[in-house]
């Protein structure tokens, strides 16, 4: 009977420790997952911002180039018209 009682107590303590550790592990894993997700979100936001800025710069550059080419063509047309 004593062995059974000791085994029961040890089993209960071991089970309680496992449950506590599992809860701590689940909490730790959940926290780690949230941290990783937050970092990934931050990195993705930075990449998206960089891509948007690059796209805006490209659009501005293209507009400038088109404007310059239009001005050149107008001046050529005016020269040809004078001749």
Secondary structure, DSSP 8 states (H G I E B T S, - for coil): -HHHHHHHHHHHHHHHHHHHHHHHHHHHHHHHHHHHHHHHHHHHHHHHHHHHHHHHHHHHHHHHHHHHHHHHHHHHHHHHHH-
